[in-house]
């Protein structure tokens, strides 16, 4: 007889009956017996206490690899890349320090989702509804749906901008993007979708290559003169807000928590997932800094002809790479990076919107099911895609403005998600992993500063623009 402690009472289960129950369970149901999860976690703790060889450590890391890297590559999506390019072209190198400071901020937020996923085995929307009621759960879901729609709009606009470089009609680029996203989600496997997303997302690293090609042309005097903080300029503050919104996004928190639950990560995986997320946080900010340096070292420093000295449309960004790589190579590299960021961003945010609404409504995380078996999931997915595509079609002549606006919106709305993540992590986790003490104070303070500064920058810039200052 096997005795398993569960929620304050002891259930006695025979190995034979337990095996029978597991074998006869409906494999189409996403839920699992919680007692099974607890038993697996207890086994995981015993395994984790044993020392690992380097080979075992690498194998374990590769098995866990996925949610953290995917969400961080998606963080540097089309909107982020446009924001970074606009920051460098307009304000030189002055926004690089902010992007470095944001590395621990984004890691702190995402690390909490790992704890919540592993120890509570539920998505963020599910936990909000469980502990704070349906009203707050729907409020948080509305925030996620708004930011996801904005993000998908940004991704499609990025693809339309790339198509414009090569003379592809805007409507054709949008339809190609939609077809790709629909085909990916119909693969019928979350892990397969995750692998596809990471593979296309890695193309963002071409901006690191362009950064190192630009660096030799930057003199120390140019770099120093580009480090300034005009905090009274509303245009500068709008990009400050956009950079904050480009790094700490509401949908990232919901995605990684739900994805970690979907991957069935256990307690033994906590350390590896933290390491993966830390690597991803550094990687995504490296790409942001690379985008800033690339355009600052060409457009802002005046290394481009005067007729190409601004960024009004997405194709203008590719002109920043042209002086160092040539017209064809510059356009190809920029396009690969933008396509990678847009594709992985679109995959992640559309899935996040469907997952989040599914957790509240009750149709769950249904990526492994067919449209016939999980109509709710696919209806939400296609609706978000259709709305975003329509917005891009209507506002196609303002693609850069769309991306900047989306990131500013993220900065204004992310405090809602940070607040729920903080509350859940300090009140509704087991004592051994609950955030408390100095860690709680530091993370709470950082979240408040980031939230206040993002909202303040966005509001001040908006008010100043309306008043014509």
N, C-alpha and C positions, 0 to 999 in steps of 0.2 A: 504493500500500500504506500502511496506517495502523498504526503501531507504538504499542502501549499498554502501559505498565509496570503490572504487577499482581502483588503479593505476591512480590516478589523475582525474578520471571522476566518475560521479554518474550514476549507472544503476538502473532503477526503475523496480522492479519485484513484481508482485502480489503473495501473498502466494499460491493461487490456481495454477498459472502457474509454480511457483517454485517447488511445490510438484509434479506436473505432469512431469516436466523435470527430477526430481530426480528418479521418479518411472519408467520412460520410458528409462532411460539411459542404455547403454550396460554394464552389470555387469562384463563383461570379460575385460573391459578396465581398466588399473591400475590407470589412471589419474582421478582426481576429479575436480569439478568446484572450482577454487580458491576462489570465493566469499563465497562458503560454508565453506571453511577452515577459512577464516577471521571471518565469523559470529560465528563459533564454538570457535575460539580463544577469541573473545570478550566476549562470554558467560563464557569461562573458567576463564578469568581475574576477572569477577564479582564473580564467585564461589570461586576463590582462596582468595579473600579479606575477606571472611567469616572465622571466627576461626573454626578449626577442633577439634573434640574430639580425644582422643588417638585411639579409635577404628576406626574412619574415617581416621586418619593418616595412620594407619597400612594397612587398606584396599586399600587406594590410593597407598601406596608404593608397595604392592603386585601386584596391577594391572599394574603398570609401570615396575616392575621388569622383567628383561630380557636382553636387549641389552648390558647394562653395565657389568653385571655379566658374561654373556656369553663370551664377548670379553676379559675380564680380566682372566677368567679361561683358555681361549684359549691361552692367552699370556704365560702361564706356560705350554707350550706344550712339546712334546717329546724332541725337540731340546733344549729347556730351561732347562729341567730336566737333560739332559746329560751334558749341559754346567755347571750347578750348581755342579753336581757330579764331573766333571773333575776339576773345580775350587777348590773345597774342598780337593780333593785327591792330587792335585799338589801343591797348595799354601796355604793350611790350611784355616784360617779364614780371610785372608787379603782382600777378595773381598766382605765380608759382608757389610762394610761401603758404598761401591759403590751401592749395591743393595738397601740400605736404602735411600740413596740420590736420587735414581731414582724414588722413590714413587711419589713425587710432580711433577716430570718431566712427567711421563706417565699420571698422572691425568690431568695436564695442557693441554696436547695435546688432550686427549679424551674429556675433558670438552668443548673444542671449537667445536668439532663435534656435540655435543648436541645442542648448540646454532644454528649452521648452519642448522641442520636438522629441528629443531622446527620452526625457523623463515624464512627459505628459502624453506623448504619442498622439497629439492632436494638432491641427493647424491653428493659426492665430485667431481666425474668425470663430472657430469652434470654442476656443478657450474664452474669448470675450463674451460669447453668448452664454456659456456655462456659468461664468462668475459675475458678469455685469448685466446680463439680460439681453433680450432680443433688440431692444431699442438701440443700445450702444453698439451691438453687433451690426445692425443695419447701417448705423452711422459710419462705422469704420469701413464697412463694405462699400458704401457710397463713395467714400474717399478713394478707395482702391479702384473702383470702376472708373472714376473720373480721371485719376492719374494714369491708369492703364490705357484708357482711350486716348489721352494726350500723348502717351509714349508711343503707341502704335502709329498715331498720326505723324509723329516725329520720324519714326523709322521709315514709313512709306515715303515721306517727303525726302528723306536722304536718298532712297533708291531713285526717286524721280529726278533728283539733282544729278545723280550719276548718269542716268539715262540721257539727260540733257547734254552732258559733256560729249557723248558719242552720237548725238542726233536722234536718239530714240524718243518717240512721242511720249508725253507725260502719262497718258492714259495706258499705253502699252506697258510702261515700267511699273505702274501701279498694279495692273492686272497680273503681270509676271510675279510680283511680290506676293499678291494674294494667293495665286495658284501654288507657289512654293510653300507658304504657310499652311494651306489646307492639306497639301500632300504630306507634309511632315507630321501633322497631328493625326493623320489617318494611318500612320505606320502601326498603330496598335500597341505601342510599348513606350512607357515613359523613359526607360533607360536608353532606348534607341534614339528617342527625341533628344535626350540630354547629350548624347555623344555627337549627334549632328550639330547641335547648337554650339558645343565647345569647338568642334572642328572649324566651323565657319567663323566663330568669334576670334580665333587665333590670328585671323588675317589683320586684326587691328594692330598687331605688332609691327606692321610696315611703317607706322608712324614713328616708332623708335628708330628704325633705320634712317628715315628722313631727318630725324633730329640730329643724329650723329653726322650726317652729311652736311647739315647746316652749321653745326657748332664751329668748325674751323674758320668760317667767315665772320664770326662774332668776336669783336674786340672786347677786352675787359671794360673799356670806357663805355661802349654801347650797352653792355650788360648792366653795369652799375646805374647808368642813366635810365634804364628801363625798370629799375626797382623803385617804385614810388607808390604812395598810398593816398590818392586824392579822395578822401572819405567824404568830402562835401560835394563831390560831383555826382549828380543823379545817374548819369550814364555809367559811371564806374560802379556805383552801388547796385544798379540793375544787374551788372555782370557778376558782382559779388554774390548776389542772391541766386543768380543762375548757376554759378559754380557750386554753391552749397546744394542747390536742388539737383545738380547734375551728379553729385557724388552720393548723397544720402537720400535715397528715393523710397517713398512709402511701399511700393510694390515689391522692392527687394526683400524687405523683412518678411512679408507674407509668403513670398515665393520660397525662400530658403527653408522656412519652417515646414511648409507643406511638402516640399521636395524631400526633405530629410525624413519626414514621416513616410512618404511614398517609398523611399529607398529602404525603410525599416532599419534605420541606423540604431545601434544599441549602445549601451554605456561604454563598452570597450572601444567604440568608435569616436568617442567624444574628443579625445586628444588629437586624433588624426584629422577630424573635421575642423577643429580649431586651427591646426597648422595649415590645412588647405585654404581656409578662409583668410588667414593672415597673408599667405602668399598671394592670393587673389587680390586682396586689398592693396598690396604694394604694386602688383602688376597693373591694376586698373588706373591707379594714380600715376604710374610711370607713363602710360599711354596719354593721359590728360596733360601731363607736363610736356610730353613729346609734341603734342599738338600745339601747345602754347609756344614752345621754343621754335618750332618749324615756321609758324606764321610770323612770330615776332622777329626772327632772324632774317626774314625775307621782306615781308610787307611793312612791318613797323620800322625796321632799320633802313628802309628805303632802297633795298636791293632789287626791287622790281621797277619796271618802267612806270611812270606816273599814271598811265591810263589803267594800270592793274593794282593801284595802291589802296584798294578798299575791298570789303567783303559785303556785297549786297545780295548775292545769290550763291548757292552752293558751288557751282563751277568755279567761282572766284578763288575758292580755297585751293583747288588743284593748281592754280597759277603760282601759288607760293612754293610748290615743289619743283616747278618747271625749270627755274634757273640752274638747279643743281643736277637734275637728272635728264633734262631734255623734255621736249613736249610730249612725246609718246610715253616714255617711261614714267614721267611725272603723273600723267593722267591715269596710267594703269595702276601705279602704286596707290594713289589717292583713292581710286575707285575700289580697289581690293579692300583697303582699310575701312572705307565707308560702308561697303556691302557687308563686310564681316560684322561691324558694329550694329548695323541696321537689322541684319538677319537674326543674330542671336538675341538682340533686344526685343524684336517682334515675337520671336518664339516664346521667350520667357514671360513677357507681359500679357500676351493673349491667354496663355495657360494660367497665369496667376489670376486673371479676372474670372475665368471659368471655375477654377478651384475655389476661390474665395466665396463666390455666390453659391456654389454647390455646397460648401460647408454650412452656410446659413440656411439655405432652402432645404437641403437634405439629400441632394443627388450625389454628394461626395466628390472625390477626386476620381474621375472616370476616364482618364486618358487611355487606359488599357482596354476599354470597351469600344464597341462599334457604335456608330450614330444611332442605330436602331435600339441598342440596349441602353444608351445613355443620351437621349435626345436633349435633355436640359443642358448638359455640358457643351455640346456642339452648337446649340442655338445661341448660347451666350458668346461662344468663341466667334461664330460667324457674324453676330450682331456687332460686336466690338470692331471687327475687321471692316464691316460695311460702313459703319459710321466714320471710322478713321479715314477710309478711302474717300468717302464723300467730302470730308473736310479738306483733304489735300487737293482734290479736284477743284473745289471752289476757290481755295486760297493758294493756288499753285504759283502765283507770282510773288509770294511772300514766304518762301520756304525757310529762309534764315530766321525771319521774325517768328515763324511758327515754333521753331526749335528753341529759341531763347525764351519765348513765352511759356512753353511747356516746362522748362527747367525752373523758371521763377515760380510757377504754380506748384511745383514739387516742394520748393523751399517753404512756401506758405502752408502747405498741407501736411508735411512730414511731422510736425510736432504732435499731431493727433496719434499717429502710429507709434512714435517714440514714447509717448505717454503710456499707451496700453502695454507696450513691450516692457517698459520699466515697472509698471504695476504688477504685471503677471510674473516677472522675474523676481520681484521682492516679496510677493505675497503667496504665490501659488506654485512654488516648486518645493521639492523635498529639502529639508534643512541643510543637507550636505552640499547642495549646489545652489541654494537660494542666494541671491545677491544681497550682501549685507556689509555692515561695517564701513571701512574706508573705501572699499570698492564701490559700494552703493553711493556714497557721497560723491566720489569722483565722477562716476558715470552719470549720475543725476545732474551734477553741475555742468558737465560737458554737454549733455543733451539740452539743458536749459539755455546755455550760452549759444549753442548752434541754432536752436529754434528762434530765440529772440533776435539774434543778429540777422538770420535769414528773413524773418518777417519784417524787421525794421528796415532792412535794405530794400526789400521789395516795395513796401508801402511808401517810404520816403522817395524812392525813384519814381514811383507812379504818380504821387501827388505833385512832385516837382515838374514832371513832364506835363501833367494836366495844366498846371499853373503857368507853364511856359518859361520856367526858370532855367 
